[in-house]
């Protein structure tokens, strides 16, 4: 397990108790980016509708004026899912062409963050292009339905349908090997990835080969140091996380509904013994992130359960850096490091 960029340190084992560290102050380029975009926030007072529009203006790949990462090819496609059409954007890296031609390519199915309420593939494609090229894997970006218009378990159902699609004939005809299909996501997308791994295990379905959890919402962080010391000022607001949870959770009915503590909603609340027999995991956390400690806690629980876990910690980065590579070299370095990690997890060796 390693600690990574910006301030790079080697660290093993996972901290016990699972409380992460942060540098004296965030990366300077990220501080400048936030200062220059004072209205950019996640879970803030302006509400999710305003945040959706603002994130498109700042992060949408069609609006970027600099720092657009190259990719060999992009395919826009869709599948008919259990709740309607699911748009998929497939990033084909030049670095994976040989794998693809031999039918041996790896694939990362990616669900973006945003509290399951904000965000689209447009805002994440640029960073994921870098992940694709560095990993040598195709990246399948999922534009799943958002809350509160669509609540749990719609997002998980759609994720599950995409996994079946990529592991099946659609992946095969694109050169993907079925046992090289991983799942990943940041923030709420990390929550969805952790949850779908548990659900597929319990349902006896073909597992993903790995789970990539980028600063995941493993559970609500109401009792952590990270939530307190990073409560505001670093893009993601602690209190906003609870608002997103309220959007995501279905409203009660006369019959018994899901609990916020259920495994497929809050994987991080589960006992370690209930997390066994899962795909190997990579968990990435940040010093200036209210979700830092719940991510580290989940890494610790997975390790205790016997799951192969790699942990990377960036002491001077903030939540959401995958989207911030055009403005911050350290974010770009972290994204390239993430791509290397993804390639190693899927292909079983370190990418050079």
ChimeraX attribute file (.defattr): number of C-alpha atoms within 10 A of each C-alpha:
attribute: neighborCount
match mode: 1-to-1
recipient: residues
	/A:1	15
	/A:2	17
	/A:3	21
	/A:4	24
	/A:5	21
	/A:6	22
	/A:7	17
	/A:8	14
	/A:9	13
	/A:10	11
	/A:11	14
	/A:12	10
	/A:13	10
	/A:14	22
	/A:15	15
	/A:16	10
	/A:17	10
	/A:18	18
	/A:19	17
	/A:20	24
	/A:21	19
	/A:22	19
	/A:23	14
	/A:24	9
	/A:25	12
	/A:26	19
	/A:27	20
	/A:28	13
	/A:29	16
	/A:30	23
	/A:31	17
	/A:32	12
	/A:33	14
	/A:34	16
	/A:35	12
	/A:36	10
	/A:37	12
	/A:38	10
	/A:39	14
	/A:40	18
	/A:41	22
	/A:42	26
	/A:43	23
	/A:44	20
	/A:45	12
	/A:46	12
	/A:47	14
	/A:48	24
	/A:49	10
	/A:50	14
	/A:51	22
	/A:52	16
	/A:53	13
	/A:54	17
	/A:55	20
	/A:56	18
	/A:57	14
	/A:58	17
	/A:59	20
	/A:60	20
	/A:61	21
	/A:62	13
	/A:63	13
	/A:64	14
	/A:65	9
	/A:66	10
	/A:67	15
	/A:68	17
	/A:69	16
	/A:70	12
	/A:71	17
	/A:72	14
	/A:73	11
	/A:74	16
	/A:75	11
	/A:76	11
	/A:77	10
	/A:78	14
	/A:79	15
	/A:80	13
	/A:81	16
	/A:82	12
	/A:83	13
	/A:84	10
	/A:85	14
	/A:86	19
	/A:87	19
	/A:88	21
	/A:89	19
	/A:90	23
	/A:91	26
	/A:92	24
	/A:93	24
	/A:94	18
	/A:95	17
	/A:96	22
	/A:97	18
	/A:98	13
	/A:99	17
	/A:100	23
	/A:101	12
	/A:102	11
	/A:103	17
	/A:104	20
	/A:105	26
	/A:106	28
	/A:107	34
	/A:108	32
	/A:109	24
	/A:110	29
	/A:111	28
	/A:112	26
	/A:113	25
	/A:114	24
	/A:115	27
	/A:116	27
	/A:117	25
	/A:118	24
	/A:119	24
	/A:120	24
	/A:121	23
	/A:122	17
	/A:123	23
	/A:124	22
	/A:125	25
	/A:126	25
	/A:127	24
	/A:128	27
	/A:129	26
	/A:130	25
	/A:131	30
	/A:132	30
	/A:133	25
	/A:134	24
	/A:135	31
	/A:136	29
	/A:137	31
	/A:138	31
	/A:139	29
	/A:140	27
	/A:141	26
	/A:142	21
	/A:143	22
	/A:144	25
	/A:145	21
	/A:146	20
	/A:147	22
	/A:148	18
	/A:149	9
	/A:150	18
	/A:151	20
	/A:152	19
	/A:153	16
	/A:154	17
	/A:155	23
	/A:156	21
	/A:157	15
	/A:158	22
	/A:159	25
	/A:160	20
	/A:161	17
	/A:162	26
	/A:163	22
	/A:164	17
	/A:165	16
	/A:166	22
	/A:167	22
	/A:168	14
	/A:169	13
	/A:170	14
	/A:171	20
	/A:172	17
	/A:173	12
	/A:174	16
	/A:175	22
	/A:176	26
	/A:177	21
	/A:178	24
	/A:179	18
	/A:180	20
	/A:181	26
	/A:182	29
	/A:183	30
	/A:184	29
	/A:185	24
	/A:186	27
	/A:187	25
	/A:188	26
	/A:189	28
	/A:190	27
	/A:191	30
	/A:192	33
	/A:193	33
	/A:194	31
	/A:195	21
	/A:196	26
	/A:197	25
	/A:198	22
	/A:199	17
	/A:200	15
	/A:201	18
	/A:202	10
	/A:203	8
	/A:204	9
	/A:205	12
	/A:206	14
	/A:207	24
	/A:208	27
	/A:209	22
	/A:210	25
	/A:211	29
	/A:212	29
	/A:213	28
	/A:214	28
	/A:215	32
	/A:216	31
	/A:217	30
	/A:218	31
	/A:219	24
	/A:220	20
	/A:221	22
	/A:222	16
	/A:223	10
	/A:224	16
	/A:225	18
	/A:226	24
	/A:227	23
	/A:228	14
	/A:229	13
	/A:230	20
	/A:231	19
	/A:232	20
	/A:233	16
	/A:234	21
	/A:235	24
	/A:236	24
	/A:237	22
	/A:238	26
	/A:239	17
	/A:240	20
	/A:241	25
	/A:242	16
	/A:243	16
	/A:244	21
	/A:245	21
	/A:246	16
	/A:247	21
	/A:248	23
	/A:249	19
	/A:250	18
	/A:251	11
	/A:252	10
	/A:253	7
	/A:254	5
	/A:255	6
	/A:256	7
	/A:257	11
	/A:258	16
	/A:259	13
	/A:260	16
	/A:261	14
	/A:262	13
	/A:263	21
	/A:264	23
	/A:265	25
	/A:266	19
	/A:267	24
	/A:268	29
	/A:269	18
	/A:270	17
	/A:271	15
	/A:272	17
	/A:273	12
	/A:274	13
	/A:275	23
	/A:276	17
	/A:277	17
	/A:278	21
	/A:279	21
	/A:280	20
	/A:281	24
	/A:282	22
	/A:283	23
	/A:284	25
	/A:285	30
	/A:286	32
	/A:287	28
	/A:288	30
	/A:289	30
	/A:290	33
	/A:291	31
	/A:292	33
	/A:293	29
	/A:294	29
	/A:295	31
	/A:296	29
	/A:297	22
	/A:298	26
	/A:299	27
	/A:300	21
	/A:301	23
	/A:302	24
	/A:303	19
	/A:304	16
	/A:305	17
	/A:306	15
	/A:307	19
	/A:308	16
	/A:309	22
	/A:310	20
	/A:311	22
	/A:312	28
	/A:313	30
	/A:314	27
	/A:315	27
	/A:316	24
	/A:317	30
	/A:318	28
	/A:319	25
	/A:320	22
	/A:321	20
	/A:322	24
	/A:323	23
	/A:324	25
	/A:325	23
	/A:326	18
	/A:327	16
	/A:328	19
	/A:329	15
	/A:330	22
	/A:331	26
	/A:332	23
	/A:333	15
	/A:334	23
	/A:335	24
	/A:336	21
	/A:337	20
	/A:338	25
	/A:339	24
	/A:340	21
	/A:341	22
	/A:342	31
	/A:343	25
	/A:344	16
	/A:345	24
	/A:346	25
	/A:347	20
	/A:348	11
	/A:349	12
	/A:350	13
	/A:351	16
	/A:352	8
